[in-house]
Amino acid sequence: MHEKTFKAEHINAVEEDLAGNNGIGRYVFLPGSDGRAKQIADHFSSVTVKESSRAHNLYLGEIEHEGTKIEVASVATGMGTPSVDIIMNELIKLGAKRFLRVGTAGLLQPEFMRLGDFVIGLGAVRDEGASRNYVPLEFPAIASPEMVQALVEAARELNFPEQCHVGLMHSKDSLFAREFGEGAMAESNHAYVNILRRAGVLASEMEASHLFTLSQLFDAQLRIKGKGCRYRILSGAICLMISDGPGFVSGEPLRQGIEKVIEITKRAFIHLAGREEKLLF
């Protein structure tokens, strides 16, 4: 799990970079792109950037609330679960234990959702290959309840309750095949997505299922080893709805939507830190 000799090969980081918060480690924001990782870091104070040749730049800093400083980081996972697999493994092996995906997704329920809404993930459909290398497909990919609660509280506090939906996400390997009907399996892909819609899945994206799966597995290893609740690994995800199939949110509306998601995740980490205050400070 947390090996003193571990050397990251894909992010430019060492254990000391992810340490902090009285042993829990930095709280980590996980967007898909480096541009959004930097956009998140613009909300930090005392920022240090550790550049990566693969554009998984690590932004280290602090967020402050009522005189309390919370040590945080932001780094892009890249697109898809294979990239999540590499970045999450390296972060966890370097000591990070708190993760929030700050993402975008396509909405699956146009009857009661619209572009610009947010989905807080309770769990994710594992329609991808990376997590199948770790556990059987029957194993559920579930967000940490503590993260879900913190995100819901933050959305309410920021007056976004009507824009926020809580439920299941769909994590896929292929955007163009599953959602846009490219390839020889267009009919079966269309039918598959319709099944998800009828089952009540809210959004389709490409990373959350493996984030949840890895967090559960590494957390179980820590608990089995008896290191206690203080060192639990927690993960959550919130996505901005930017596509309804034919259309995409872009330009200034996209930037503003991402800013709202960042504010929710910042506030969620503040709520989480407040509950962990006896452990942190």
N, C-alpha and C positions, 0 to 999 in steps of 0.2 A: 504494500500500500504506500506508505509515506517513507520512501527510501532516502537515506542521507546521501547516497552516492548517485542519485538519479540526475541525469543531464538531459535537458530538453533540447530537441533537435529542430523543432519547427517554430517555437516562440522563443524570443530572446529573453529568458528569465531564469533566475535561480531561486532557491527557497526563500531567501531574504526578501525578495520582491513581493511574494504572495503572503508573507507573514504579517501579523498585526492583529489588532482588535483582541488583545490579551489571549492569544493562542488560537482563536477561531480562524484567523486568516482574513485576508481582504474579502470584502463582498464584491463579486464580479458581475458586471454587466456583459451580456453576450449578444451583440447584434450579429447580423450576417456579414456586413461589409465593414471595411476599414474606415470608409467615410462616415458611417454611423457611429463607429467606435470613437472617432475623433469628435463627432457632434455631441456624444454623451460626455466625453472628457472636457468639453467646453463648460460643463456645469461643475467641474471639480475645482478645488483650490490646490495650490502646491503641486502642480502637474509635472510629472517626469514621463518622458516617452522613451521606450526601449524598442527600437526599430527592428523589423524582421525582414529578411530578404524575400519572404513569401507574402508580405503585406499583412501578416498577423501581428501588427504593431501593438505593443502592450502599453496602455496609458495608465499610469499610477497617480493617485491623488487622494483627496479627502472631500467629503461632504460634511457640512456642519448643520447642526440643529440644536437651538437653545443652548449654545455653548459647548455641545458635545461634538467631537470630531470622529467621524467614522471613516476608516481607511478602506478605499475602494479601488477597483481597477476596471478597465474596459478593454476588450479584445474581440476581434472578429472571429467567428467560428468558420467563416467561409460558407459556401452553399452545399447543402446536402449532408447526410449522416456520415459518410466516410471522413469528411473534413471535421465534423463534430467529434468523431471518434478520436482523432489525433489531438485536437486542441484540449478536449476535456480530460483525456488521459494525462496529458502533460500538466495541466493545471492542478488536477487532483494529486498527482504524484509529487508536485511541488508544495502541496499543503493547502490549497484553496478548498473551501467547503461550502460556500454560499454562492448560488448561481441564479441569475435571472436572464432569460432570453428576452431580448427586446427586438421583436421581429415584425414582419409583414406577412400577409396571407390573402388567399382568395376566399370570399364568403360563399358559403354553401346554402344559406337560408335566406334568400332574397325576400321572402314573404314578410319577415319581421326584422331583417337586418339591412343595413345600407353601407355604402362605401363611406369610410371615415369612422366606422364603429370599431370597437376593440373586443377581442376575445381573450379572456383569462382561461388558460387551459387547466381542466381537472385531470386530464389524461390525454393520450394520443393513440390513434390507430397506427399500428406498426406495419405500414405498407412500404417497408424499406428493407434493405438487406443487411446493413451493418449490425443492428441489434440482434439479428438471428445468429450471428457468430458467437454471441454471449449466452443467450437463453432461448428456450423454445418459444415459438410464436404465441403459445397460450399464455405466456407470462405477460401481465399487464404493465403498460408504461403509464405510471401515475405520478402526477406532480406532488410535491410535498405539501401537506395540508397547511403548514405554517406559512408557506409562500402564497398559497391561494388566499388565505385569510388576510395576509398583509396587503396583497394586491387589491382585494375587494374593499378593504378599509380605505386604502389610498384613493381609489376611484371615487368612492362616496365623499370623502373629505374634499376632493377637488371638484365636486359637483359634476361628475361624468356618469351618474348611474344609468341614464337612459341610453348612453352610447356603449355601455359595457355589458357584455354577455359572458356568462360563465358556463363552460361545458367542454365537450370533447373537440379535439383537433384531429386532423388527418395528416400524417407525415408520409410523404411519397418520395420515390427516387427520381421520377421523371415528370417535370412540369409539362412538357409539350405533349407527351403521350397521354398521361392520366387526365389532365385538365383540358388540353387544347385539341385532342383527337388526332394527333399525328401518328403515322405508322399504320401497319396492317391490322392492329388490334383496336382500332378506333371504336368499333361498336361495343366490344366487351369492356373497354375502359369507360365509355359513356354509361354503360349499365352499372358498372362498379360504383362510380361516383353517385349515381342516382340511388343506389342502395344506401350509401352513407348519408345522403340527404334524408331519405325516409327514416333512417335510424336516428336522426337528430344531431348528427355531427355538424358543428358550426362553421369550421374553417379548414382550409387545406393549405399546408405549408410543407417545409422540407427538413426540419431539424429537431422539433420538440420531442419526438418519441425516443430518440437515442439519448438526448439529454436526460430525460426522465429515467430511462433504463439504466444508464451508467451511474446516475446518482443513487438509485436504489441499490444497485449491486455493490458499489464501493461503500455505501453506508452500512450495508449488511455486514461486510467484512470488518468494518470498525467495531460494530456492535458485538459481533461474534467474538472478536478479540477482547471485548470487555473494557473498552476505553471510555465508555460513558457517554451520556447525552451531550455533554459539552462539545464533543467532536463529531456530532452527526453531520452528514452531508445533505444539504437541502437544495432543491431546484424548483423553479417555476418558470412560466412563460406567459407573455402577453403579446398579442399581435394586432397590428393595425390592418384593417380590411382595405386593401388597395385594388382589388380586382373582383369583378362579378362575372368574369368570362370574357365578354367582348371589350370591356373598358378597363383602364388602369388610372389610378390617381397618380399624378405627376406634378412636377414643378412646385410652386409655393404651397398648394394644399397638402402635398406629400410632406414637405418640410414641416409645416405646422402640425400635421398629424403625428409625425415622429416626435416632435417636441412635446406633445401631450403625453405620448407613451413614456418618454423619458421622465417627465414630471411624475407620472404614476409610479414608475419603478423606483425613482429616487425616494418618494414618500413611502413606498413599500419597504425599502431597506431601512428607512428611519423607524417605521413601526416595528420591524423585526428587531432592530438594535435595541429599541426601547424594552422589548420583552426579554432580550438577552442581556440587559444592562448589568445584572449581577455577575454575569460571566465576562462581559466586555470591559467594564470600567471599575 
